[in-house]
Amino acid sequence: MNETAGCELYGAFYPSALHPLLERVNVYVMRWIHKKFKRLRGRKKVQTAWNQAVARRPRFFAHWAWTTHAPRVW
């Protein structure tokens, strides 16, 4: 099954349960960015880079159709 189709199906019935899961995925992506790029070592720098990436490419990841928010605690 396609991941996007699974999210659409699950999100149609339980959207409130889907958002925390997708925000957690965003946290994992932010952690990876933090470790991958040395110039983004600070939390504020990573958050700024995240916001710029979301603004430039709003559909870069399939789950960004539901949420682009990443919690401050990661």
VEXVEX-139769 format. One record per atom (N, C-alpha, C, O): atom name; x, y, z; residue in three letters; residue number from 1. Coordinates in pm, 1 decimal. Each point is the difference from the previous one (the first is absolute). Example, Ala and Ser with C-alpha at 12.3 -4.5 7.8 and 13.67 -1.06 7.14 Angstrom:
% residues 2
@atom->N	px->1319.0	py->-569.0	pz->780.0	res->ALA	n->1
@atom->CA	px->-89.0	py->119.0	pz->0.0	res->ALA	n->1
@atom->C	px->90.0	py->120.0	pz->0.0	res->ALA	n->1
@atom->O	px->103.6	py->-1.9	pz->66.5	res->ALA	n->1
@atom->N	px->-138.6	py->106.9	pz->-138.5	res->SER	n->2
@atom->CA	px->82.0	py->119.0	pz->6.0	res->SER	n->2
@atom->C	px->-77.0	py->109.0	pz->73.0	res->SER	n->2
@atom->O	px->50.9	py->110.8	pz->16.9	res->SER	n->2
END
This chain:
% residues 74
@atom->N	px->83.8	py->-116.8	pz->0.0	res->MET	n->1
@atom->CA	px->-83.8	py->116.8	pz->0.0	res->MET	n->1
@atom->C	px->88.9	py->123.9	pz->0.0	res->MET	n->1
@atom->O	px->102.4	py->3.3	pz->68.2	res->MET	n->1
@atom->N	px->-140.2	py->94.6	pz->-141.8	res->ASN	n->2
@atom->CA	px->70.9	py->126.6	pz->-6.1	res->ASN	n->2
@atom->C	px->-15.6	py->73.3	pz->133.7	res->ASN	n->2
@atom->O	px->-108.9	py->1.8	pz->57.3	res->ASN	n->2
@atom->N	px->218.6	py->59.2	pz->-7.0	res->GLU	n->3
@atom->CA	px->-6.0	py->69.0	pz->128.3	res->GLU	n->3
@atom->C	px->-97.8	py->116.3	pz->-2.7	res->GLU	n->3
@atom->O	px->-71.1	py->24.7	pz->97.4	res->GLU	n->3
@atom->N	px->67.8	py->46.0	pz->-208.5	res->THR	n->4
@atom->CA	px->-90.1	py->113.9	pz->-11.5	res->THR	n->4
@atom->C	px->-145.0	py->-46.4	pz->4.9	res->THR	n->4
@atom->O	px->-83.4	py->63.3	pz->64.9	res->THR	n->4
@atom->N	px->53.2	py->-172.7	pz->-132.7	res->ALA	n->5
@atom->CA	px->-136.4	py->-52.6	pz->1.0	res->ALA	n->5
@atom->C	px->-37.6	py->-46.5	pz->140.3	res->ALA	n->5
@atom->O	px->-114.6	py->16.0	pz->42.1	res->ALA	n->5
@atom->N	px->210.0	py->-73.3	pz->30.1	res->GLY	n->6
@atom->CA	px->-26.0	py->-43.3	pz->137.5	res->GLY	n->6
@atom->C	px->-29.8	py->118.0	pz->90.3	res->GLY	n->6
@atom->O	px->-90.2	py->-6.8	pz->83.5	res->GLY	n->6
@atom->N	px->165.4	py->115.1	pz->-99.4	res->CYS	n->7
@atom->CA	px->-24.9	py->121.0	pz->79.5	res->CYS	n->7
@atom->C	px->-134.6	py->60.7	pz->-35.1	res->CYS	n->7
@atom->O	px->-73.0	py->45.2	pz->88.2	res->CYS	n->7
@atom->N	px->39.9	py->-44.1	pz->-216.0	res->GLU	n->8
@atom->CA	px->-129.3	py->55.5	pz->-41.1	res->GLU	n->8
@atom->C	px->-114.8	py->-80.8	pz->58.1	res->GLU	n->8
@atom->O	px->-99.5	py->56.0	pz->46.0	res->GLU	n->8
@atom->N	px->113.7	py->-187.4	pz->-48.3	res->LEU	n->9
@atom->CA	px->-105.7	py->-85.7	pz->52.4	res->LEU	n->9
@atom->C	px->-11.5	py->16.0	pz->150.8	res->LEU	n->9
@atom->O	px->-110.0	py->19.4	pz->51.7	res->LEU	n->9
@atom->N	px->221.3	py->-27.0	pz->19.1	res->TYR	n->10
@atom->CA	px->-2.1	py->13.0	pz->145.7	res->TYR	n->10
@atom->C	px->-40.9	py->141.3	pz->39.8	res->TYR	n->10
@atom->O	px->-74.8	py->18.4	pz->96.1	res->TYR	n->10
@atom->N	px->123.6	py->81.6	pz->-169.5	res->GLY	n->11
@atom->CA	px->-31.4	py->138.1	pz->31.7	res->GLY	n->11
@atom->C	px->-145.0	py->36.3	pz->-24.8	res->GLY	n->11
@atom->O	px->-51.2	py->94.8	pz->59.6	res->GLY	n->11
@atom->N	px->-15.0	py->-168.2	pz->-146.1	res->ALA	n->12
@atom->CA	px->-141.2	py->27.7	pz->-26.7	res->ALA	n->12
@atom->C	px->-86.4	py->-33.1	pz->121.9	res->ALA	n->12
@atom->O	px->-103.6	py->62.8	pz->21.9	res->ALA	n->12
@atom->N	px->146.6	py->-161.5	pz->57.3	res->PHE	n->13
@atom->CA	px->-78.9	py->-42.7	pz->114.9	res->PHE	n->13
@atom->C	px->54.8	py->51.0	pz->132.4	res->PHE	n->13
@atom->O	px->-76.9	py->26.4	pz->92.4	res->PHE	n->13
@atom->N	px->209.5	py->-11.9	pz->-81.9	res->TYR	n->14
@atom->CA	px->62.6	py->42.4	pz->125.1	res->TYR	n->14
@atom->C	px->105.2	py->108.8	pz->-24.0	res->TYR	n->14
@atom->O	px->117.8	py->-22.5	pz->27.6	res->TYR	n->14
@atom->N	px->-156.8	py->138.3	pz->-77.7	res->PRO	n->15
@atom->CA	px->100.5	py->103.5	pz->-27.8	res->PRO	n->15
@atom->C	px->70.2	py->50.4	pz->125.6	res->PRO	n->15
@atom->O	px->117.4	py->36.8	pz->-5.2	res->PRO	n->15
@atom->N	px->-187.2	py->-34.9	pz->116.4	res->SER	n->16
@atom->CA	px->62.6	py->49.2	pz->123.2	res->SER	n->16
@atom->C	px->107.8	py->-95.4	pz->49.3	res->SER	n->16
@atom->O	px->94.1	py->43.2	pz->66.6	res->SER	n->16
@atom->N	px->-105.3	py->-169.7	pz->-97.1	res->ALA	n->17
@atom->CA	px->101.6	py->-97.6	pz->39.9	res->ALA	n->17
@atom->C	px->117.9	py->-0.4	pz->-97.0	res->ALA	n->17
@atom->O	px->109.4	py->-44.4	pz->34.8	res->ALA	n->17
@atom->N	px->-131.4	py->93.0	pz->-154.3	res->LEU	n->18
@atom->CA	px->104.6	py->-1.7	pz->-101.8	res->LEU	n->18
@atom->C	px->100.0	py->113.6	pz->17.7	res->LEU	n->18
@atom->O	px->118.3	py->-17.3	pz->-29.6	res->LEU	n->18
@atom->N	px->-162.9	py->131.9	pz->76.6	res->HIS	n->19
@atom->CA	px->88.7	py->116.1	pz->11.3	res->HIS	n->19
@atom->C	px->118.2	py->-21.9	pz->94.3	res->HIS	n->19
@atom->O	px->111.7	py->35.6	pz->-37.5	res->HIS	n->19
@atom->N	px->-128.7	py->-91.7	pz->157.5	res->PRO	n->20
@atom->CA	px->118.3	py->-22.8	pz->84.7	res->PRO	n->20
@atom->C	px->100.9	py->-94.9	pz->-63.9	res->PRO	n->20
@atom->O	px->120.6	py->17.5	pz->17.0	res->PRO	n->20
@atom->N	px->-167.8	py->-115.2	pz->-88.3	res->LEU	n->21
@atom->CA	px->89.1	py->-94.2	pz->-67.6	res->LEU	n->21
@atom->C	px->80.9	py->71.4	pz->-108.6	res->LEU	n->21
@atom->O	px->121.2	py->-19.3	pz->-10.3	res->LEU	n->21
@atom->N	px->-187.2	py->100.4	pz->-69.3	res->LEU	n->22
@atom->CA	px->68.7	py->71.2	pz->-107.8	res->LEU	n->22
@atom->C	px->93.5	py->107.9	pz->54.2	res->LEU	n->22
@atom->O	px->104.7	py->26.2	pz->-59.3	res->LEU	n->22
@atom->N	px->-141.0	py->36.0	pz->170.5	res->GLU	n->23
@atom->CA	px->91.1	py->95.1	pz->62.9	res->GLU	n->23
@atom->C	px->124.4	py->-71.0	pz->51.0	res->GLU	n->23
@atom->O	px->109.2	py->56.8	pz->-2.0	res->GLU	n->23
@atom->N	px->-124.6	py->-178.7	pz->47.1	res->ARG	n->24
@atom->CA	px->115.1	py->-77.9	pz->46.5	res->ARG	n->24
@atom->C	px->92.4	py->-32.8	pz->-117.8	res->ARG	n->24
@atom->O	px->122.2	py->1.3	pz->14.6	res->ARG	n->24
@atom->N	px->-179.9	py->-30.1	pz->-129.2	res->VAL	n->25
@atom->CA	px->80.8	py->-22.0	pz->-120.3	res->VAL	n->25
@atom->C	px->79.2	py->126.1	pz->-32.0	res->VAL	n->25
@atom->O	px->117.4	py->-7.8	pz->-36.3	res->VAL	n->25
@atom->N	px->-181.1	py->123.9	pz->49.7	res->ASN	n->26
@atom->CA	px->70.4	py->126.5	pz->-22.7	res->ASN	n->26
@atom->C	px->115.6	py->17.8	pz->98.1	res->ASN	n->26
@atom->O	px->105.2	py->52.8	pz->-36.3	res->ASN	n->26
@atom->N	px->-124.6	py->-96.2	pz->158.8	res->VAL	n->27
@atom->CA	px->107.8	py->8.4	pz->99.5	res->VAL	n->27
@atom->C	px->118.3	py->-85.6	pz->-42.2	res->VAL	n->27
@atom->O	px->114.7	py->42.7	pz->13.3	res->VAL	n->27
@atom->N	px->-140.5	py->-162.0	pz->-63.8	res->TYR	n->28
@atom->CA	px->108.9	py->-86.6	pz->-45.3	res->TYR	n->28
@atom->C	px->75.0	py->62.7	pz->-117.6	res->TYR	n->28
@atom->O	px->122.4	py->-10.4	pz->-8.5	res->TYR	n->28
@atom->N	px->-194.8	py->74.6	pz->-81.1	res->VAL	n->29
@atom->CA	px->64.4	py->66.9	pz->-112.6	res->VAL	n->29
@atom->C	px->83.8	py->117.3	pz->50.0	res->VAL	n->29
@atom->O	px->110.3	py->22.6	pz->-49.8	res->VAL	n->29
@atom->N	px->-161.0	py->52.0	pz->147.5	res->MET	n->30
@atom->CA	px->76.1	py->112.2	pz->55.5	res->MET	n->30
@atom->C	px->126.2	py->-48.1	pz->70.8	res->MET	n->30
@atom->O	px->104.9	py->63.5	pz->-10.7	res->MET	n->30
@atom->N	px->-113.9	py->-173.5	pz->81.7	res->ARG	n->31
@atom->CA	px->119.3	py->-55.7	pz->65.0	res->ARG	n->31
@atom->C	px->103.8	py->-40.1	pz->-102.6	res->ARG	n->31
@atom->O	px->119.6	py->22.3	pz->19.2	res->ARG	n->31
@atom->N	px->-165.4	py->-81.5	pz->-128.0	res->TRP	n->32
@atom->CA	px->92.5	py->-40.9	pz->-105.6	res->TRP	n->32
@atom->C	px->69.5	py->122.4	pz->-59.2	res->TRP	n->32
@atom->O	px->121.0	py->-1.8	pz->-22.7	res->TRP	n->32
@atom->N	px->-197.7	py->108.1	pz->-2.2	res->ILE	n->33
@atom->CA	px->57.7	py->124.1	pz->-52.8	res->ILE	n->33
@atom->C	px->104.0	py->53.8	pz->98.1	res->ILE	n->33
@atom->O	px->108.3	py->43.0	pz->-39.9	res->ILE	n->33
@atom->N	px->-142.3	py->-45.9	pz->167.1	res->HIS	n->34
@atom->CA	px->88.5	py->50.8	pz->104.7	res->HIS	n->34
@atom->C	px->132.9	py->-75.4	pz->1.6	res->HIS	n->34
@atom->O	px->105.5	py->60.5	pz->19.1	res->HIS	n->34
@atom->N	px->-110.2	py->-191.0	pz->-39.0	res->LYS	n->35
@atom->CA	px->122.4	py->-81.4	pz->1.3	res->LYS	n->35
@atom->C	px->75.1	py->4.4	pz->-133.0	res->LYS	n->35
@atom->O	px->122.8	py->-8.8	pz->-1.7	res->LYS	n->35
@atom->N	px->-193.5	py->22.0	pz->-107.4	res->LYS	n->36
@atom->CA	px->59.3	py->-5.3	pz->-132.7	res->LYS	n->36
@atom->C	px->78.8	py->126.5	pz->-34.1	res->LYS	n->36
@atom->O	px->110.7	py->-8.0	pz->-53.3	res->LYS	n->36
@atom->N	px->-167.3	py->123.4	pz->83.8	res->PHE	n->37
@atom->CA	px->59.3	py->127.2	pz->-40.6	res->PHE	n->37
@atom->C	px->58.8	py->71.7	pz->120.4	res->PHE	n->37
@atom->O	px->-72.9	py->42.6	pz->89.6	res->PHE	n->37
@atom->N	px->204.8	py->-29.3	pz->-87.6	res->LYS	n->38
@atom->CA	px->68.2	py->60.5	pz->114.0	res->LYS	n->38
@atom->C	px->-35.5	py->147.2	pz->18.7	res->LYS	n->38
@atom->O	px->3.8	py->50.6	pz->112.1	res->LYS	n->38
@atom->N	px->-38.2	py->18.3	pz->-220.3	res->ARG	n->39
@atom->CA	px->-32.9	py->141.7	pz->13.2	res->ARG	n->39
@atom->C	px->-134.3	py->20.9	pz->69.7	res->ARG	n->39
@atom->O	px->-32.1	py->112.1	pz->39.5	res->ARG	n->39
@atom->N	px->-46.2	py->-217.8	pz->-24.3	res->LEU	n->40
@atom->CA	px->-130.8	py->9.1	pz->65.0	res->LEU	n->40
@atom->C	px->1.8	py->-67.6	pz->136.8	res->LEU	n->40
@atom->O	px->-93.4	py->-72.2	pz->34.8	res->LEU	n->40
@atom->N	px->198.1	py->94.8	pz->42.0	res->ARG	n->41
@atom->CA	px->13.3	py->-65.4	pz->130.0	res->ARG	n->41
@atom->C	px->-93.9	py->56.1	pz->105.4	res->ARG	n->41
@atom->O	px->-43.7	py->-73.8	pz->88.4	res->ARG	n->41
@atom->N	px->12.4	py->199.4	pz->-95.2	res->GLY	n->42
@atom->CA	px->-89.2	py->58.3	pz->99.9	res->GLY	n->42
@atom->C	px->-145.8	py->-29.7	pz->-30.9	res->GLY	n->42
@atom->O	px->-37.9	py->-16.5	pz->-115.9	res->GLY	n->42
@atom->N	px->-43.7	py->9.7	pz->220.8	res->ARG	n->43
@atom->CA	px->-141.4	py->-30.5	pz->-17.7	res->ARG	n->43
@atom->C	px->-71.0	py->108.8	pz->-79.6	res->ARG	n->43
@atom->O	px->-85.5	py->-29.6	pz->-83.5	res->ARG	n->43
@atom->N	px->120.7	py->155.1	pz->109.2	res->LYS	n->44
@atom->CA	px->-63.7	py->110.4	pz->-73.1	res->LYS	n->44
@atom->C	px->36.7	py->-2.6	pz->-147.8	res->LYS	n->44
@atom->O	px->-83.1	py->30.6	pz->-85.6	res->LYS	n->44
@atom->N	px->206.9	py->-66.8	pz->55.9	res->LYS	n->45
@atom->CA	px->42.0	py->-7.7	pz->-139.9	res->LYS	n->45
@atom->C	px->-74.0	py->-111.6	pz->-72.5	res->LYS	n->45
@atom->O	px->-40.1	py->15.9	pz->-115.3	res->LYS	n->45
@atom->N	px->22.5	py->-128.0	pz->182.5	res->VAL	n->46
@atom->CA	px->-73.6	py->-111.2	pz->-61.0	res->VAL	n->46
@atom->C	px->-145.6	py->40.1	pz->-21.8	res->VAL	n->46
@atom->O	px->-57.7	py->-29.4	pz->-104.8	res->VAL	n->46
@atom->N	px->-1.6	py->96.3	pz->203.4	res->GLN	n->47
@atom->CA	px->-139.8	py->41.5	pz->-12.5	res->GLN	n->47
@atom->C	px->-17.3	py->98.9	pz->-115.2	res->GLN	n->47
@atom->O	px->-97.8	py->-7.6	pz->-74.5	res->GLN	n->47
@atom->N	px->192.9	py->100.3	pz->59.9	res->THR	n->48
@atom->CA	px->-6.1	py->96.4	pz->-109.9	res->THR	n->48
@atom->C	px->13.0	py->-70.6	pz->-134.8	res->THR	n->48
@atom->O	px->-74.1	py->29.6	pz->-93.7	res->THR	n->48
@atom->N	px->168.1	py->-122.5	pz->84.6	res->ALA	n->49
@atom->CA	px->17.4	py->-76.3	pz->-124.1	res->ALA	n->49
@atom->C	px->-124.7	py->-82.0	pz->-30.9	res->ALA	n->49
@atom->O	px->-39.1	py->-13.3	pz->-116.0	res->ALA	n->49
@atom->N	px->-23.0	py->-41.4	pz->220.0	res->TRP	n->50
@atom->CA	px->-122.8	py->-78.2	pz->-17.0	res->TRP	n->50
@atom->C	px->-111.7	py->87.4	pz->-57.0	res->TRP	n->50
@atom->O	px->-67.6	py->-38.4	pz->-95.5	res->TRP	n->50
@atom->N	px->49.5	py->154.2	pz->154.1	res->ASN	n->51
@atom->CA	px->-106.1	py->90.8	pz->-46.6	res->ASN	n->51
@atom->C	px->23.6	py->44.7	pz->-143.9	res->ASN	n->51
@atom->O	px->-94.8	py->12.7	pz->-77.4	res->ASN	n->51
@atom->N	px->220.0	py->11.1	pz->41.7	res->GLN	n->52
@atom->CA	px->32.1	py->38.9	pz->-137.4	res->GLN	n->52
@atom->C	px->-26.3	py->-114.8	pz->-97.0	res->GLN	n->52
@atom->O	px->-51.8	py->21.9	pz->-109.5	res->GLN	n->52
@atom->N	px->87.1	py->-143.5	pz->148.7	res->ALA	n->53
@atom->CA	px->-22.9	py->-116.0	pz->-87.0	res->ALA	n->53
@atom->C	px->-148.6	py->-23.9	pz->-21.7	res->ALA	n->53
@atom->O	px->-43.0	py->-31.3	pz->-111.0	res->ALA	n->53
@atom->N	px->-34.5	py->46.1	pz->216.3	res->VAL	n->54
@atom->CA	px->-145.3	py->-18.5	pz->-11.8	res->VAL	n->54
@atom->C	px->-60.2	py->106.9	pz->-90.1	res->VAL	n->54
@atom->O	px->-90.6	py->-28.2	pz->-78.3	res->VAL	n->54
@atom->N	px->140.9	py->151.1	pz->89.4	res->ALA	n->55
@atom->CA	px->-52.5	py->108.9	pz->-83.5	res->ALA	n->55
@atom->C	px->37.6	py->-19.0	pz->-146.5	res->ALA	n->55
@atom->O	px->-79.7	py->29.0	pz->-89.2	res->ALA	n->55
@atom->N	px->202.5	py->-78.2	pz->64.1	res->ARG	n->56
@atom->CA	px->45.5	py->-17.8	pz->-138.4	res->ARG	n->56
@atom->C	px->-64.9	py->-119.6	pz->-67.2	res->ARG	n->56
@atom->O	px->-40.1	py->7.7	pz->-116.1	res->ARG	n->56
@atom->N	px->29.8	py->-117.9	pz->188.5	res->ARG	n->57
@atom->CA	px->-52.9	py->-124.5	pz->-58.4	res->ARG	n->57
@atom->C	px->-108.7	py->-58.3	pz->91.0	res->ARG	n->57
@atom->O	px->27.0	py->-93.2	pz->75.7	res->ARG	n->57
@atom->N	px->-148.3	py->146.3	pz->-82.0	res->PRO	n->58
@atom->CA	px->-104.1	py->-44.6	pz->93.8	res->PRO	n->58
@atom->C	px->-45.2	py->-144.9	pz->-19.2	res->PRO	n->58
@atom->O	px->-62.7	py->-55.7	pz->90.1	res->PRO	n->58
@atom->N	px->91.7	py->-5.9	pz->-202.2	res->ARG	n->59
@atom->CA	px->-41.1	py->-139.6	pz->-24.3	res->ARG	n->59
@atom->C	px->120.5	py->-93.1	pz->-16.1	res->ARG	n->59
@atom->O	px->-10.1	py->-104.0	pz->-65.0	res->ARG	n->59
@atom->N	px->123.5	py->141.2	pz->123.8	res->PHE	n->60
@atom->CA	px->122.3	py->-79.4	pz->-16.1	res->PHE	n->60
@atom->C	px->-16.9	py->-139.1	pz->59.4	res->PHE	n->60
@atom->O	px->39.3	py->-98.6	pz->-62.3	res->PHE	n->60
@atom->N	px->-96.5	py->89.1	pz->180.5	res->PHE	n->61
@atom->CA	px->-33.4	py->-128.9	pz->59.9	res->PHE	n->61
@atom->C	px->-150.4	py->-18.3	pz->-7.9	res->PHE	n->61
@atom->O	px->-76.1	py->96.3	pz->10.4	res->PHE	n->61
@atom->N	px->33.8	py->-220.4	pz->-28.8	res->ALA	n->62
@atom->CA	px->-143.1	py->-26.9	pz->-16.6	res->ALA	n->62
@atom->C	px->-80.1	py->38.3	pz->124.8	res->ALA	n->62
@atom->O	px->-113.8	py->45.4	pz->-11.5	res->ALA	n->62
@atom->N	px->171.4	py->-63.1	pz->128.7	res->HIS	n->63
@atom->CA	px->-75.7	py->28.2	pz->122.1	res->HIS	n->63
@atom->C	px->-12.3	py->149.8	pz->27.9	res->HIS	n->63
@atom->O	px->-75.4	py->39.1	pz->89.1	res->HIS	n->63
@atom->N	px->147.9	py->46.2	pz->-163.3	res->TRP	n->64
@atom->CA	px->-13.1	py->143.4	pz->18.5	res->TRP	n->64
@atom->C	px->-134.8	py->50.7	pz->-50.3	res->TRP	n->64
@atom->O	px->-34.6	py->115.6	pz->24.8	res->TRP	n->64
@atom->N	px->-40.9	py->-197.2	pz->-93.3	res->ALA	n->65
@atom->CA	px->-135.1	py->39.8	pz->-40.5	res->ALA	n->65
@atom->C	px->-89.7	py->13.4	pz->123.3	res->ALA	n->65
@atom->O	px->-97.5	py->75.2	pz->-2.2	res->ALA	n->65
@atom->N	px->130.0	py->-147.4	pz->109.3	res->TRP	n->66
@atom->CA	px->-79.7	py->3.7	pz->122.4	res->TRP	n->66
@atom->C	px->59.0	py->93.9	pz->104.6	res->TRP	n->66
@atom->O	px->-73.3	py->75.5	pz->63.8	res->TRP	n->66
@atom->N	px->203.9	py->-79.7	pz->-46.0	res->THR	n->67
@atom->CA	px->62.5	py->86.7	pz->99.2	res->THR	n->67
@atom->C	px->145.2	py->27.5	pz->-36.4	res->THR	n->67
@atom->O	px->71.9	py->-89.4	pz->-44.7	res->THR	n->67
@atom->N	px->-29.6	py->213.7	pz->64.2	res->THR	n->68
@atom->CA	px->140.2	py->36.2	pz->-18.6	res->THR	n->68
@atom->C	px->61.6	py->41.9	pz->132.5	res->THR	n->68
@atom->O	px->117.2	py->37.0	pz->6.1	res->THR	n->68
@atom->N	px->-195.5	py->-42.9	pz->97.8	res->HIS	n->69
@atom->CA	px->43.7	py->43.3	pz->133.0	res->HIS	n->69
@atom->C	px->96.7	py->-102.6	pz->58.9	res->HIS	n->69
@atom->O	px->-19.6	py->-120.9	pz->-12.4	res->HIS	n->69
@atom->N	px->122.2	py->171.3	pz->75.5	res->ALA	n->70
@atom->CA	px->92.1	py->-85.0	pz->74.7	res->ALA	n->70
@atom->C	px->6.4	py->54.8	pz->141.7	res->ALA	n->70
@atom->O	px->28.3	py->118.4	pz->18.4	res->ALA	n->70
@atom->N	px->-53.4	py->-200.2	pz->80.8	res->PRO	n->71
@atom->CA	px->0.8	py->49.2	pz->139.0	res->PRO	n->71
@atom->C	px->136.2	py->55.4	pz->39.0	res->PRO	n->71
@atom->O	px->102.7	py->-39.7	pz->-55.1	res->PRO	n->71
@atom->N	px->-103.2	py->131.5	pz->150.2	res->ARG	n->72
@atom->CA	px->125.6	py->59.4	pz->45.5	res->ARG	n->72
@atom->C	px->84.9	py->-100.0	pz->76.8	res->ARG	n->72
@atom->O	px->122.6	py->10.9	pz->-1.3	res->ARG	n->72
@atom->N	px->-182.8	py->-106.2	pz->66.9	res->VAL	n->73
@atom->CA	px->75.0	py->-99.3	pz->77.5	res->VAL	n->73
@atom->C	px->33.5	py->-116.2	pz->-91.8	res->VAL	n->73
@atom->O	px->-88.7	py->-69.7	pz->-49.2	res->VAL	n->73
@atom->N	px->219.2	py->49.7	pz->26.7	res->TRP	n->74
@atom->CA	px->44.3	py->-111.0	pz->-82.6	res->TRP	n->74
@atom->C	px->137.6	py->-35.7	pz->40.9	res->TRP	n->74
@atom->O	px->59.2	py->-92.1	pz->-56.3	res->TRP	n->74
END
